[in-house]
């Protein structure tokens, strides 16, 4: 079974089409995803969404992830994800959850936080 990568905000990279397309070298999936994620104000090119997971510092990263304030904060604090942060769950993170509209992200981090407090992995 492939190891799951949980992003700083709680998204599961193994479910992300940009991550999947990058890992499989599926140019068609990357192109379709870039098109689907584009807006009239911000057009994404396939190269903009090449990603090895936002929790890695020295790997490929989608262009918008490099600007993500949640990611920047987590990297500065040296936490694996926001569920392990002393300030969980901050307003910055709540803003991202509202934007990504994925309740599973918060639920994942809640579980990580609870397990961490219990001394589990």
Jmol script that loads the backbone (N, CA, C; Angstrom):
load data "model"
ATOM      1  N   UNK A   1       0.839  -1.195   0.000  1.00  0.00           N
ATOM      2  CA  UNK A   1       0.000   0.000   0.000  1.00  0.00           C
ATOM      3  C   UNK A   1       0.879   1.252   0.000  1.00  0.00           C
ATOM      4  N   UNK A   2       0.506   2.207  -0.821  1.00  0.00           N
ATOM      5  CA  UNK A   2       1.249   3.445  -0.936  1.00  0.00           C
ATOM      6  C   UNK A   2       1.067   4.284   0.332  1.00  0.00           C
ATOM      7  N   UNK A   3       2.165   4.877   0.792  1.00  0.00           N
ATOM      8  CA  UNK A   3       2.100   5.712   1.985  1.00  0.00           C
ATOM      9  C   UNK A   3       1.333   6.998   1.667  1.00  0.00           C
ATOM     10  N   UNK A   4       0.436   7.368   2.560  1.00  0.00           N
ATOM     11  CA  UNK A   4      -0.334   8.593   2.384  1.00  0.00           C
ATOM     12  C   UNK A   4       0.520   9.783   2.798  1.00  0.00           C
ATOM     13  N   UNK A   5       0.368  10.851   2.070  1.00  0.00           N
ATOM     14  CA  UNK A   5       1.013  12.112   2.421  1.00  0.00           C
ATOM     15  C   UNK A   5      -0.113  13.075   2.760  1.00  0.00           C
ATOM     16  N   UNK A   6      -0.145  13.497   4.002  1.00  0.00           N
ATOM     17  CA  UNK A   6      -1.160  14.458   4.437  1.00  0.00           C
ATOM     18  C   UNK A   6      -0.523  15.840   4.419  1.00  0.00           C
ATOM     19  N   UNK A   7      -1.110  16.724   3.644  1.00  0.00           N
ATOM     20  CA  UNK A   7      -0.575  18.076   3.514  1.00  0.00           C
ATOM     21  C   UNK A   7      -0.708  18.833   4.825  1.00  0.00           C
ATOM     22  N   UNK A   8      -0.076  19.976   4.885  1.00  0.00           N
ATOM     23  CA  UNK A   8      -0.127  20.795   6.102  1.00  0.00           C
ATOM     24  C   UNK A   8      -1.565  21.135   6.482  1.00  0.00           C
ATOM     25  N   UNK A   9      -2.421  21.385   5.487  1.00  0.00           N
ATOM     26  CA  UNK A   9      -3.806  21.778   5.759  1.00  0.00           C
ATOM     27  C   UNK A   9      -4.748  20.594   5.904  1.00  0.00           C
ATOM     28  N   UNK A  10      -4.234  19.376   5.694  1.00  0.00           N
ATOM     29  CA  UNK A  10      -5.057  18.186   5.897  1.00  0.00           C
ATOM     30  C   UNK A  10      -5.504  17.482   4.634  1.00  0.00           C
ATOM     31  N   UNK A  11      -5.228  18.046   3.471  1.00  0.00           N
ATOM     32  CA  UNK A  11      -5.572  17.343   2.236  1.00  0.00           C
ATOM     33  C   UNK A  11      -4.736  16.076   2.122  1.00  0.00           C
ATOM     34  N   UNK A  12      -5.293  15.058   1.503  1.00  0.00           N
ATOM     35  CA  UNK A  12      -4.583  13.806   1.278  1.00  0.00           C
ATOM     36  C   UNK A  12      -4.021  13.849  -0.141  1.00  0.00           C
ATOM     37  N   UNK A  13      -2.703  13.961  -0.250  1.00  0.00           N
ATOM     38  CA  UNK A  13      -2.069  14.079  -1.570  1.00  0.00           C
ATOM     39  C   UNK A  13      -2.376  12.882  -2.464  1.00  0.00           C
ATOM     40  N   UNK A  14      -2.561  11.715  -1.874  1.00  0.00           N
ATOM     41  CA  UNK A  14      -2.821  10.522  -2.688  1.00  0.00           C
ATOM     42  C   UNK A  14      -4.180  10.597  -3.392  1.00  0.00           C
ATOM     43  N   UNK A  15      -5.019  11.557  -3.013  1.00  0.00           N
ATOM     44  CA  UNK A  15      -6.318  11.762  -3.659  1.00  0.00           C
ATOM     45  C   UNK A  15      -6.297  12.939  -4.631  1.00  0.00           C
ATOM     46  N   UNK A  16      -5.198  13.658  -4.691  1.00  0.00           N
ATOM     47  CA  UNK A  16      -5.096  14.878  -5.490  1.00  0.00           C
ATOM     48  C   UNK A  16      -4.704  14.547  -6.929  1.00  0.00           C
ATOM     49  N   UNK A  17      -5.486  14.989  -7.915  1.00  0.00           N
ATOM     50  CA  UNK A  17      -5.162  14.665  -9.303  1.00  0.00           C
ATOM     51  C   UNK A  17      -3.829  15.259  -9.769  1.00  0.00           C
ATOM     52  N   UNK A  18      -3.423  16.397  -9.227  1.00  0.00           N
ATOM     53  CA  UNK A  18      -2.120  16.968  -9.599  1.00  0.00           C
ATOM     54  C   UNK A  18      -0.993  16.058  -9.100  1.00  0.00           C
ATOM     55  N   UNK A  19      -1.103  15.617  -7.873  1.00  0.00           N
ATOM     56  CA  UNK A  19      -0.100  14.709  -7.302  1.00  0.00           C
ATOM     57  C   UNK A  19      -0.102  13.370  -8.046  1.00  0.00           C
ATOM     58  N   UNK A  20      -1.274  12.818  -8.267  1.00  0.00           N
ATOM     59  CA  UNK A  20      -1.390  11.525  -8.954  1.00  0.00           C
ATOM     60  C   UNK A  20      -0.797  11.627 -10.364  1.00  0.00           C
ATOM     61  N   UNK A  21      -1.177  12.671 -11.083  1.00  0.00           N
ATOM     62  CA  UNK A  21      -0.669  12.858 -12.435  1.00  0.00           C
ATOM     63  C   UNK A  21       0.841  13.020 -12.464  1.00  0.00           C
ATOM     64  N   UNK A  22       1.367  13.754 -11.498  1.00  0.00           N
ATOM     65  CA  UNK A  22       2.819  13.949 -11.419  1.00  0.00           C
ATOM     66  C   UNK A  22       3.519  12.633 -11.151  1.00  0.00           C
ATOM     67  N   UNK A  23       3.030  11.892 -10.165  1.00  0.00           N
ATOM     68  CA  UNK A  23       3.689  10.648  -9.773  1.00  0.00           C
ATOM     69  C   UNK A  23       3.625   9.589 -10.863  1.00  0.00           C
ATOM     70  N   UNK A  24       2.527   9.571 -11.615  1.00  0.00           N
ATOM     71  CA  UNK A  24       2.361   8.571 -12.680  1.00  0.00           C
ATOM     72  C   UNK A  24       2.890   9.060 -14.023  1.00  0.00           C
ATOM     73  N   UNK A  25       3.296  10.322 -14.090  1.00  0.00           N
ATOM     74  CA  UNK A  25       3.741  10.880 -15.360  1.00  0.00           C
ATOM     75  C   UNK A  25       2.612  10.965 -16.371  1.00  0.00           C
ATOM     76  N   UNK A  26       1.392  11.163 -15.876  1.00  0.00           N
ATOM     77  CA  UNK A  26       0.187  11.193 -16.716  1.00  0.00           C
ATOM     78  C   UNK A  26      -0.061  12.629 -17.189  1.00  0.00           C
ATOM     79  N   UNK A  27       0.512  12.961 -18.335  1.00  0.00           N
ATOM     80  CA  UNK A  27       0.406  14.326 -18.868  1.00  0.00           C
ATOM     81  C   UNK A  27      -1.040  14.718 -19.165  1.00  0.00           C
ATOM     82  N   UNK A  28      -1.843  13.761 -19.605  1.00  0.00           N
ATOM     83  CA  UNK A  28      -3.246  14.035 -19.906  1.00  0.00           C
ATOM     84  C   UNK A  28      -4.000  14.455 -18.644  1.00  0.00           C
ATOM     85  N   UNK A  29      -3.801  13.723 -17.554  1.00  0.00           N
ATOM     86  CA  UNK A  29      -4.453  14.061 -16.284  1.00  0.00           C
ATOM     87  C   UNK A  29      -3.984  15.426 -15.787  1.00  0.00           C
ATOM     88  N   UNK A  30      -2.706  15.707 -15.918  1.00  0.00           N
ATOM     89  CA  UNK A  30      -2.172  17.002 -15.480  1.00  0.00           C
ATOM     90  C   UNK A  30      -2.785  18.134 -16.301  1.00  0.00           C
ATOM     91  N   UNK A  31      -2.866  17.956 -17.618  1.00  0.00           N
ATOM     92  CA  UNK A  31      -3.459  18.983 -18.483  1.00  0.00           C
ATOM     93  C   UNK A  31      -4.928  19.209 -18.146  1.00  0.00           C
ATOM     94  N   UNK A  32      -5.688  18.118 -17.981  1.00  0.00           N
ATOM     95  CA  UNK A  32      -7.115  18.234 -17.649  1.00  0.00           C
ATOM     96  C   UNK A  32      -7.312  18.905 -16.289  1.00  0.00           C
ATOM     97  N   UNK A  33      -6.467  18.558 -15.331  1.00  0.00           N
ATOM     98  CA  UNK A  33      -6.584  19.142 -13.990  1.00  0.00           C
ATOM     99  C   UNK A  33      -6.247  20.628 -14.016  1.00  0.00           C
ATOM    100  N   UNK A  34      -5.203  20.996 -14.724  1.00  0.00           N
ATOM    101  CA  UNK A  34      -4.841  22.416 -14.836  1.00  0.00           C
ATOM    102  C   UNK A  34      -5.992  23.204 -15.450  1.00  0.00           C
ATOM    103  N   UNK A  35      -6.610  22.647 -16.460  1.00  0.00           N
ATOM    104  CA  UNK A  35      -7.740  23.304 -17.122  1.00  0.00           C
ATOM    105  C   UNK A  35      -8.927  23.421 -16.150  1.00  0.00           C
ATOM    106  N   UNK A  36      -9.221  22.328 -15.434  1.00  0.00           N
ATOM    107  CA  UNK A  36     -10.355  22.313 -14.497  1.00  0.00           C
ATOM    108  C   UNK A  36     -10.144  23.282 -13.332  1.00  0.00           C
ATOM    109  N   UNK A  37      -8.911  23.416 -12.871  1.00  0.00           N
ATOM    110  CA  UNK A  37      -8.613  24.293 -11.744  1.00  0.00           C
ATOM    111  C   UNK A  37      -8.435  25.760 -12.144  1.00  0.00           C
ATOM    112  N   UNK A  38      -8.326  26.033 -13.423  1.00  0.00           N
ATOM    113  CA  UNK A  38      -8.155  27.406 -13.894  1.00  0.00           C
ATOM    114  C   UNK A  38      -9.444  28.195 -13.710  1.00  0.00           C
ATOM    115  N   UNK A  39      -9.276  29.493 -13.532  1.00  0.00           N
ATOM    116  CA  UNK A  39     -10.420  30.394 -13.461  1.00  0.00           C
ATOM    117  C   UNK A  39     -10.218  31.476 -14.520  1.00  0.00           C
ATOM    118  N   UNK A  40     -11.231  32.311 -14.690  1.00  0.00           N
ATOM    119  CA  UNK A  40     -11.096  33.399 -15.659  1.00  0.00           C
ATOM    120  C   UNK A  40     -10.011  34.390 -15.227  1.00  0.00           C
ATOM    121  N   UNK A  41      -9.774  34.490 -13.933  1.00  0.00           N
ATOM    122  CA  UNK A  41      -8.758  35.408 -13.414  1.00  0.00           C
ATOM    123  C   UNK A  41      -7.373  34.782 -13.309  1.00  0.00           C
ATOM    124  N   UNK A  42      -7.311  33.464 -13.229  1.00  0.00           N
ATOM    125  CA  UNK A  42      -6.021  32.801 -13.024  1.00  0.00           C
ATOM    126  C   UNK A  42      -5.961  31.502 -13.816  1.00  0.00           C
ATOM    127  N   UNK A  43      -5.317  31.579 -14.974  1.00  0.00           N
ATOM    128  CA  UNK A  43      -5.179  30.404 -15.825  1.00  0.00           C
ATOM    129  C   UNK A  43      -3.953  29.604 -15.387  1.00  0.00           C
ATOM    130  N   UNK A  44      -4.166  28.318 -15.148  1.00  0.00           N
ATOM    131  CA  UNK A  44      -3.062  27.433 -14.762  1.00  0.00           C
ATOM    132  C   UNK A  44      -2.583  26.648 -15.978  1.00  0.00           C
ATOM    133  N   UNK A  45      -1.293  26.549 -16.099  1.00  0.00           N
ATOM    134  CA  UNK A  45      -0.666  25.723 -17.119  1.00  0.00           C
ATOM    135  C   UNK A  45      -0.316  24.382 -16.467  1.00  0.00           C
ATOM    136  N   UNK A  46      -0.175  23.325 -17.253  1.00  0.00           N
ATOM    137  CA  UNK A  46       0.196  22.024 -16.674  1.00  0.00           C
ATOM    138  C   UNK A  46       1.432  22.094 -15.772  1.00  0.00           C
ATOM    139  N   UNK A  47       2.440  22.864 -16.153  1.00  0.00           N
ATOM    140  CA  UNK A  47       3.651  22.987 -15.324  1.00  0.00           C
ATOM    141  C   UNK A  47       3.365  23.622 -13.962  1.00  0.00           C
ATOM    142  N   UNK A  48       2.271  24.384 -13.874  1.00  0.00           N
ATOM    143  CA  UNK A  48       1.916  25.048 -12.610  1.00  0.00           C
ATOM    144  C   UNK A  48       1.452  24.073 -11.538  1.00  0.00           C
ATOM    145  N   UNK A  49       1.041  22.867 -11.946  1.00  0.00           N
ATOM    146  CA  UNK A  49       0.487  21.950 -10.949  1.00  0.00           C
ATOM    147  C   UNK A  49       1.327  20.682 -10.754  1.00  0.00           C
ATOM    148  N   UNK A  50       2.529  20.664 -11.300  1.00  0.00           N
ATOM    149  CA  UNK A  50       3.432  19.536 -11.058  1.00  0.00           C
ATOM    150  C   UNK A  50       3.767  19.541  -9.573  1.00  0.00           C
ATOM    151  N   UNK A  51       3.504  18.417  -8.880  1.00  0.00           N
ATOM    152  CA  UNK A  51       3.644  18.438  -7.424  1.00  0.00           C
ATOM    153  C   UNK A  51       4.010  17.064  -6.869  1.00  0.00           C
ATOM    154  N   UNK A  52       4.974  17.078  -5.958  1.00  0.00           N
ATOM    155  CA  UNK A  52       5.381  15.868  -5.235  1.00  0.00           C
ATOM    156  C   UNK A  52       4.852  15.865  -3.799  1.00  0.00           C
ATOM    157  N   UNK A  53       4.002  16.825  -3.467  1.00  0.00           N
ATOM    158  CA  UNK A  53       3.446  16.928  -2.120  1.00  0.00           C
ATOM    159  C   UNK A  53       4.003  18.152  -1.417  1.00  0.00           C
ATOM    160  N   UNK A  54       3.134  18.938  -0.823  1.00  0.00           N
ATOM    161  CA  UNK A  54       3.567  20.232  -0.263  1.00  0.00           C
ATOM    162  C   UNK A  54       4.393  20.103   1.008  1.00  0.00           C
ATOM    163  N   UNK A  55       4.399  18.941   1.625  1.00  0.00           N
ATOM    164  CA  UNK A  55       5.147  18.817   2.880  1.00  0.00           C
ATOM    165  C   UNK A  55       6.637  18.620   2.656  1.00  0.00           C
ATOM    166  N   UNK A  56       7.028  18.409   1.413  1.00  0.00           N
ATOM    167  CA  UNK A  56       8.445  18.247   1.111  1.00  0.00           C
ATOM    168  C   UNK A  56       9.058  19.596   0.767  1.00  0.00           C
ATOM    169  N   UNK A  57      10.248  19.830   1.252  1.00  0.00           N
ATOM    170  CA  UNK A  57      10.920  21.105   1.022  1.00  0.00           C
ATOM    171  C   UNK A  57      11.715  21.078  -0.278  1.00  0.00           C
ATOM    172  N   UNK A  58      12.316  19.952  -0.586  1.00  0.00           N
ATOM    173  CA  UNK A  58      13.266  19.881  -1.695  1.00  0.00           C
ATOM    174  C   UNK A  58      12.726  19.146  -2.919  1.00  0.00           C
ATOM    175  N   UNK A  59      11.403  19.102  -3.083  1.00  0.00           N
ATOM    176  CA  UNK A  59      10.811  18.426  -4.239  1.00  0.00           C
ATOM    177  C   UNK A  59       9.950  19.406  -5.022  1.00  0.00           C
ATOM    178  N   UNK A  60       9.374  18.915  -6.122  1.00  0.00           N
ATOM    179  CA  UNK A  60       8.543  19.776  -6.966  1.00  0.00           C
ATOM    180  C   UNK A  60       7.260  20.163  -6.241  1.00  0.00           C
ATOM    181  N   UNK A  61       6.840  21.400  -6.478  1.00  0.00           N
ATOM    182  CA  UNK A  61       5.708  21.961  -5.757  1.00  0.00           C
ATOM    183  C   UNK A  61       4.837  22.758  -6.711  1.00  0.00           C
ATOM    184  N   UNK A  62       3.529  22.554  -6.648  1.00  0.00           N
ATOM    185  CA  UNK A  62       2.607  23.339  -7.469  1.00  0.00           C
ATOM    186  C   UNK A  62       2.827  24.822  -7.191  1.00  0.00           C
ATOM    187  N   UNK A  63       2.714  25.636  -8.213  1.00  0.00           N
ATOM    188  CA  UNK A  63       3.041  27.062  -8.101  1.00  0.00           C
ATOM    189  C   UNK A  63       2.276  27.764  -6.975  1.00  0.00           C
ATOM    190  N   UNK A  64       0.992  27.476  -6.830  1.00  0.00           N
ATOM    191  CA  UNK A  64       0.198  28.146  -5.796  1.00  0.00           C
ATOM    192  C   UNK A  64       0.550  27.670  -4.393  1.00  0.00           C
ATOM    193  N   UNK A  65       1.104  26.467  -4.275  1.00  0.00           N
ATOM    194  CA  UNK A  65       1.501  25.954  -2.958  1.00  0.00           C
ATOM    195  C   UNK A  65       2.699  26.702  -2.398  1.00  0.00           C
ATOM    196  N   UNK A  66       3.564  27.175  -3.277  1.00  0.00           N
ATOM    197  CA  UNK A  66       4.744  27.906  -2.796  1.00  0.00           C
ATOM    198  C   UNK A  66       4.349  29.227  -2.152  1.00  0.00           C
ATOM    199  N   UNK A  67       3.156  29.719  -2.454  1.00  0.00           N
ATOM    200  CA  UNK A  67       2.657  30.972  -1.890  1.00  0.00           C
ATOM    201  C   UNK A  67       1.684  30.752  -0.732  1.00  0.00           C
ATOM    202  N   UNK A  68       1.347  29.507  -0.441  1.00  0.00           N
ATOM    203  CA  UNK A  68       0.349  29.196   0.576  1.00  0.00           C
ATOM    204  C   UNK A  68       0.836  29.609   1.965  1.00  0.00           C
ATOM    205  N   UNK A  69       0.069  30.470   2.609  1.00  0.00           N
ATOM    206  CA  UNK A  69       0.456  30.979   3.924  1.00  0.00           C
ATOM    207  C   UNK A  69       0.445  29.886   4.997  1.00  0.00           C
ATOM    208  N   UNK A  70      -0.422  28.900   4.848  1.00  0.00           N
ATOM    209  CA  UNK A  70      -0.451  27.775   5.788  1.00  0.00           C
ATOM    210  C   UNK A  70       0.841  26.982   5.655  1.00  0.00           C
ATOM    211  N   UNK A  71       1.244  26.692   4.422  1.00  0.00           N
ATOM    212  CA  UNK A  71       2.481  25.943   4.182  1.00  0.00           C
ATOM    213  C   UNK A  71       3.687  26.717   4.695  1.00  0.00           C
ATOM    214  N   UNK A  72       3.750  28.003   4.375  1.00  0.00           N
ATOM    215  CA  UNK A  72       4.872  28.836   4.809  1.00  0.00           C
ATOM    216  C   UNK A  72       4.982  28.812   6.332  1.00  0.00           C
ATOM    217  N   UNK A  73       3.867  28.965   7.015  1.00  0.00           N
ATOM    218  CA  UNK A  73       3.847  28.963   8.483  1.00  0.00           C
ATOM    219  C   UNK A  73       4.313  27.609   9.033  1.00  0.00           C
ATOM    220  N   UNK A  74       3.770  26.520   8.483  1.00  0.00           N
ATOM    221  CA  UNK A  74       4.115  25.178   8.971  1.00  0.00           C
ATOM    222  C   UNK A  74       5.599  24.879   8.769  1.00  0.00           C
ATOM    223  N   UNK A  75       6.133  25.281   7.624  1.00  0.00           N
ATOM    224  CA  UNK A  75       7.565  25.071   7.360  1.00  0.00           C
ATOM    225  C   UNK A  75       8.395  25.869   8.371  1.00  0.00           C
ATOM    226  N   UNK A  76       8.005  27.126   8.604  1.00  0.00           N
ATOM    227  CA  UNK A  76       8.725  27.963   9.578  1.00  0.00           C
ATOM    228  C   UNK A  76       8.690  27.359  10.976  1.00  0.00           C
ATOM    229  N   UNK A  77       7.547  26.766  11.343  1.00  0.00           N
ATOM    230  CA  UNK A  77       7.404  26.182  12.676  1.00  0.00           C
ATOM    231  C   UNK A  77       7.989  24.773  12.760  1.00  0.00           C
ATOM    232  N   UNK A  78       8.281  24.178  11.610  1.00  0.00           N
ATOM    233  CA  UNK A  78       8.886  22.851  11.581  1.00  0.00           C
ATOM    234  C   UNK A  78       7.947  21.720  11.967  1.00  0.00           C
ATOM    235  N   UNK A  79       6.648  21.887  11.675  1.00  0.00           N
ATOM    236  CA  UNK A  79       5.688  20.821  11.981  1.00  0.00           C
ATOM    237  C   UNK A  79       5.397  20.009  10.722  1.00  0.00           C
ATOM    238  N   UNK A  80       5.083  18.719  10.900  1.00  0.00           N
ATOM    239  CA  UNK A  80       4.768  17.854   9.758  1.00  0.00           C
ATOM    240  C   UNK A  80       3.440  18.229   9.116  1.00  0.00           C
ATOM    241  N   UNK A  81       2.506  18.687   9.917  1.00  0.00           N
ATOM    242  CA  UNK A  81       1.255  19.260   9.425  1.00  0.00           C
ATOM    243  C   UNK A  81       0.626  20.070  10.547  1.00  0.00           C
ATOM    244  N   UNK A  82      -0.403  20.802  10.219  1.00  0.00           N
ATOM    245  CA  UNK A  82      -0.984  21.737  11.185  1.00  0.00           C
ATOM    246  C   UNK A  82      -1.633  21.061  12.388  1.00  0.00           C
ATOM    247  N   UNK A  83      -2.007  19.805  12.263  1.00  0.00           N
ATOM    248  CA  UNK A  83      -2.575  19.073  13.394  1.00  0.00           C
ATOM    249  C   UNK A  83      -1.586  18.915  14.534  1.00  0.00           C
ATOM    250  N   UNK A  84      -0.313  19.087  14.247  1.00  0.00           N
ATOM    251  CA  UNK A  84       0.733  18.957  15.268  1.00  0.00           C
ATOM    252  C   UNK A  84       1.218  20.304  15.787  1.00  0.00           C
ATOM    253  N   UNK A  85       0.584  21.359  15.350  1.00  0.00           N
ATOM    254  CA  UNK A  85       0.976  22.713  15.745  1.00  0.00           C
ATOM    255  C   UNK A  85       0.295  23.112  17.050  1.00  0.00           C
ATOM    256  N   UNK A  86       1.015  23.838  17.882  1.00  0.00           N
ATOM    257  CA  UNK A  86       0.453  24.334  19.149  1.00  0.00           C
ATOM    258  C   UNK A  86      -0.681  25.324  18.924  1.00  0.00           C
ATOM    259  N   UNK A  87      -0.710  25.961  17.752  1.00  0.00           N
ATOM    260  CA  UNK A  87      -1.739  26.963  17.448  1.00  0.00           C
ATOM    261  C   UNK A  87      -2.918  26.398  16.655  1.00  0.00           C
ATOM    262  N   UNK A  88      -3.000  25.066  16.565  1.00  0.00           N
ATOM    263  CA  UNK A  88      -4.090  24.437  15.806  1.00  0.00           C
ATOM    264  C   UNK A  88      -5.422  24.704  16.488  1.00  0.00           C
ATOM    265  N   UNK A  89      -6.435  25.065  15.801  1.00  0.00           N
ATOM    266  CA  UNK A  89      -6.540  25.444  14.410  1.00  0.00           C
ATOM    267  C   UNK A  89      -6.706  26.955  14.304  1.00  0.00           C
ATOM    268  N   UNK A  90      -5.732  27.555  13.671  1.00  0.00           N
ATOM    269  CA  UNK A  90      -5.654  29.017  13.591  1.00  0.00           C
ATOM    270  C   UNK A  90      -6.585  29.574  12.503  1.00  0.00           C
ATOM    271  N   UNK A  91      -6.716  30.881  12.490  1.00  0.00           N
ATOM    272  CA  UNK A  91      -7.581  31.545  11.502  1.00  0.00           C
ATOM    273  C   UNK A  91      -7.060  31.347  10.084  1.00  0.00           C
ATOM    274  N   UNK A  92      -5.743  31.332   9.921  1.00  0.00           N
ATOM    275  CA  UNK A  92      -5.138  31.125   8.601  1.00  0.00           C
ATOM    276  C   UNK A  92      -5.587  29.778   8.032  1.00  0.00           C
ATOM    277  N   UNK A  93      -5.560  28.753   8.856  1.00  0.00           N
ATOM    278  CA  UNK A  93      -5.955  27.408   8.443  1.00  0.00           C
ATOM    279  C   UNK A  93      -7.458  27.358   8.154  1.00  0.00           C
ATOM    280  N   UNK A  94      -8.250  27.985   8.988  1.00  0.00           N
ATOM    281  CA  UNK A  94      -9.702  28.008   8.771  1.00  0.00           C
ATOM    282  C   UNK A  94     -10.061  28.667   7.449  1.00  0.00           C
ATOM    283  N   UNK A  95      -9.301  29.705   7.071  1.00  0.00           N
ATOM    284  CA  UNK A  95      -9.508  30.374   5.788  1.00  0.00           C
ATOM    285  C   UNK A  95      -9.244  29.420   4.631  1.00  0.00           C
ATOM    286  N   UNK A  96      -8.175  28.640   4.733  1.00  0.00           N
ATOM    287  CA  UNK A  96      -7.842  27.683   3.677  1.00  0.00           C
ATOM    288  C   UNK A  96      -8.923  26.606   3.582  1.00  0.00           C
ATOM    289  N   UNK A  97      -9.389  26.108   4.716  1.00  0.00           N
ATOM    290  CA  UNK A  97     -10.453  25.096   4.696  1.00  0.00           C
ATOM    291  C   UNK A  97     -11.696  25.625   3.988  1.00  0.00           C
ATOM    292  N   UNK A  98     -12.010  26.886   4.236  1.00  0.00           N
ATOM    293  CA  UNK A  98     -13.175  27.494   3.598  1.00  0.00           C
ATOM    294  C   UNK A  98     -12.969  27.553   2.082  1.00  0.00           C
ATOM    295  N   UNK A  99     -11.751  27.841   1.664  1.00  0.00           N
ATOM    296  CA  UNK A  99     -11.421  27.952   0.255  1.00  0.00           C
ATOM    297  C   UNK A  99     -11.419  26.586  -0.434  1.00  0.00           C
ATOM    298  N   UNK A 100     -10.831  25.567   0.202  1.00  0.00           N
ATOM    299  CA  UNK A 100     -10.738  24.245  -0.434  1.00  0.00           C
ATOM    300  C   UNK A 100     -12.032  23.448  -0.311  1.00  0.00           C
ATOM    301  N   UNK A 101     -12.892  23.836   0.603  1.00  0.00           N
ATOM    302  CA  UNK A 101     -14.210  23.204   0.780  1.00  0.00           C
ATOM    303  C   UNK A 101     -14.140  21.681   0.884  1.00  0.00           C
ATOM    304  N   UNK A 102     -13.241  21.195   1.711  1.00  0.00           N
ATOM    305  CA  UNK A 102     -13.093  19.754   1.913  1.00  0.00           C
ATOM    306  C   UNK A 102     -13.110  19.468   3.411  1.00  0.00           C
ATOM    307  N   UNK A 103     -14.278  19.101   3.957  1.00  0.00           N
ATOM    308  CA  UNK A 103     -14.376  18.840   5.394  1.00  0.00           C
ATOM    309  C   UNK A 103     -13.456  17.708   5.857  1.00  0.00           C
ATOM    310  N   UNK A 104     -13.093  16.812   4.934  1.00  0.00           N
ATOM    311  CA  UNK A 104     -12.195  15.714   5.296  1.00  0.00           C
ATOM    312  C   UNK A 104     -10.834  16.232   5.759  1.00  0.00           C
ATOM    313  N   UNK A 105     -10.409  17.369   5.228  1.00  0.00           N
ATOM    314  CA  UNK A 105      -9.100  17.925   5.599  1.00  0.00           C
ATOM    315  C   UNK A 105      -9.060  18.234   7.098  1.00  0.00           C
ATOM    316  N   UNK A 106     -10.092  18.905   7.591  1.00  0.00           N
ATOM    317  CA  UNK A 106     -10.152  19.233   9.017  1.00  0.00           C
ATOM    318  C   UNK A 106     -10.266  17.955   9.841  1.00  0.00           C
ATOM    319  N   UNK A 107     -11.090  17.030   9.399  1.00  0.00           N
ATOM    320  CA  UNK A 107     -11.270  15.771  10.127  1.00  0.00           C
ATOM    321  C   UNK A 107      -9.952  15.006  10.243  1.00  0.00           C
ATOM    322  N   UNK A 108      -9.155  14.997   9.168  1.00  0.00           N
ATOM    323  CA  UNK A 108      -7.851  14.313   9.215  1.00  0.00           C
ATOM    324  C   UNK A 108      -6.935  14.947  10.250  1.00  0.00           C
ATOM    325  N   UNK A 109      -6.880  16.286  10.232  1.00  0.00           N
ATOM    326  CA  UNK A 109      -6.002  16.975  11.185  1.00  0.00           C
ATOM    327  C   UNK A 109      -6.511  16.841  12.613  1.00  0.00           C
ATOM    328  N   UNK A 110      -7.832  16.832  12.793  1.00  0.00           N
ATOM    329  CA  UNK A 110      -8.392  16.600  14.129  1.00  0.00           C
ATOM    330  C   UNK A 110      -7.933  15.233  14.653  1.00  0.00           C
ATOM    331  N   UNK A 111      -7.979  14.230  13.781  1.00  0.00           N
ATOM    332  CA  UNK A 111      -7.558  12.881  14.169  1.00  0.00           C
ATOM    333  C   UNK A 111      -6.057  12.841  14.488  1.00  0.00           C
ATOM    334  N   UNK A 112      -5.270  13.502  13.663  1.00  0.00           N
ATOM    335  CA  UNK A 112      -3.819  13.564  13.908  1.00  0.00           C
ATOM    336  C   UNK A 112      -3.549  14.240  15.247  1.00  0.00           C
ATOM    337  N   UNK A 113      -4.239  15.327  15.507  1.00  0.00           N
ATOM    338  CA  UNK A 113      -4.078  16.068  16.772  1.00  0.00           C
ATOM    339  C   UNK A 113      -4.439  15.169  17.962  1.00  0.00           C
ATOM    340  N   UNK A 114      -5.576  14.484  17.862  1.00  0.00           N
ATOM    341  CA  UNK A 114      -6.018  13.596  18.958  1.00  0.00           C
ATOM    342  C   UNK A 114      -5.031  12.468  19.185  1.00  0.00           C
ATOM    343  N   UNK A 115      -4.571  11.842  18.103  1.00  0.00           N
ATOM    344  CA  UNK A 115      -3.609  10.749  18.233  1.00  0.00           C
ATOM    345  C   UNK A 115      -2.293  11.232  18.821  1.00  0.00           C
ATOM    346  N   UNK A 116      -1.880  12.407  18.425  1.00  0.00           N
ATOM    347  CA  UNK A 116      -0.629  12.981  18.948  1.00  0.00           C
ATOM    348  C   UNK A 116      -0.754  13.221  20.460  1.00  0.00           C
ATOM    349  N   UNK A 117      -1.899  13.733  20.856  1.00  0.00           N
ATOM    350  CA  UNK A 117      -2.117  14.000  22.281  1.00  0.00           C
ATOM    351  C   UNK A 117      -2.172  12.720  23.104  1.00  0.00           C
ATOM    352  N   UNK A 118      -2.605  11.630  22.454  1.00  0.00           N
ATOM    353  CA  UNK A 118      -2.654  10.325  23.123  1.00  0.00           C
ATOM    354  C   UNK A 118      -1.314   9.600  23.048  1.00  0.00           C
ATOM    355  N   UNK A 119      -0.361  10.167  22.306  1.00  0.00           N
ATOM    356  CA  UNK A 119       0.945   9.541  22.150  1.00  0.00           C
ATOM    357  C   UNK A 119       0.980   8.479  21.072  1.00  0.00           C
ATOM    358  N   UNK A 120      -0.015   8.516  20.160  1.00  0.00           N
ATOM    359  CA  UNK A 120      -0.075   7.548  19.056  1.00  0.00           C
ATOM    360  C   UNK A 120       0.483   8.207  17.800  1.00  0.00           C
ATOM    361  N   UNK A 121       0.793   7.367  16.827  1.00  0.00           N
ATOM    362  CA  UNK A 121       1.232   7.909  15.529  1.00  0.00           C
ATOM    363  C   UNK A 121       0.099   7.891  14.551  1.00  0.00           C
TER     364      UNK A 121
END
end "model"
wireframe off; spacefill off
backbone 0.3
color backbone group
